[in-house]
């Protein structure tokens, strides 16, 4: 970004904004992922169960579809774990940067100037 030493993803003053955006993003389930996809799978499994119970669908095809949906659920869960891990890594990096910056004093800070003028004879 022009006028800044770091990009949007690394600017400490935008940490809260990034956190809010990340929080909203996970709740929307963009591109068919997330809650919408899980709801879709649950609805399909419920329909399969009802159709098998009333005799509209043979158990064999229902078993195959059930296995495929279980695979799909595992993929959704894996994607969620990856996203969660990436989010945690970003938060840890932000905390580490904050810790590193907490030990530094800005060069030519007002504090130093004010402190040195209060000394005797100075």
N, C-alpha and C positions, 0 to 999 in steps of 0.2 A: 504494500500500500504506500502510496506517495506520502512523504512526510513522516514515515515511521520506519524504525529499524527492523521491525519484525512484521510478519504477515498476520492476517486476521486470527489464524489458529494459535498464534503464540503471543498475542498482545494481552498482558495481564489485566488491562483496564476493560477488556471485553470478555473476561472469563465468565461472568454471570450471564451475559447474553448468550454465549456459546452453550452454557449449561441449560438455559431455558430452551434454546432451539433443539438441543439434543434430546431433551425430555419430551418435547412435543413430537419430534420426529418418530420416536419409538412407539408413541401411542397411535399414530395415524396408520401404521402398517402399509406404507407406500408400496406401489407396484404389486399388490396382491399378496403381500406377506403379512405375517403377524396375526392379530386376532381374527381378521377376516378369513384368512386361510384356515385357521384352526376351526372356526365356526363352520366353514364349508365342509371340512372333513367330518366333523361331528354330525352334521346334517346328513351327509351321504351314508355314514355308518348306521345312523338311526333308520334311514330309509331302507338300507340293505337288510337290517335286522327284521323290520316289519314285513318286508317282502318275502323273506325266507320263512318267517313264522306263519304267514297266511298261505304259503305254497305258491306264490307268484314267481319265485326265483329258486333255482336249485342251489343247494349248499355249496357245491363245487365252485361255480363262478363267484359266489359271494365270498368264499374263502380267499380266492385269488385277489379280488378287489380289496378285501380287508388287509391282506399282506402288503399290497401296494400302498394303501393309505398309511399303514404303520411305517413304511419306508419314508413316505412323504412327511409324516410327523417327526421322524428322527431328523430329517433334513431341516425342517423348520426349527427344531430345538437346537441343532448344531449352529445354524445361522444366528440364533438368539445369543448363544454362548459366545460366539466370535464377536458379535457386536458389544456385548457386555464387557468382555475382556478388553477390547479396544477402548471402550469408554473408561474403564478403570485405569488402563495404562496412561491415558491422557490426563486423568485426574491426578495420578501419582506424579507424572512429569510436572504438572502445574504446581503441585505442593513442593516438589524438590526445587523448582525454580524459585518459588517464594522463599524457601529456606535459604537458598544461596544468596538471594537478593537481600534478605533481612540482615545479613552480616556485613553488607557493604554500605558505606555512606557516600552519597553523591558528591562528586568533586565540586569544590567551591560552594558548598551548601550554605544557606542562611544561618543555620545552626552554628557552624564553625565560626563564621564572621561575628555573630552576636556573642558567642562564648569568648572569643579572643579579645573583644573590646572591653569585656568586663574585668579583665585581669588588672591587678595593680601595676601601675607604671606602663600600661600598654595601651 
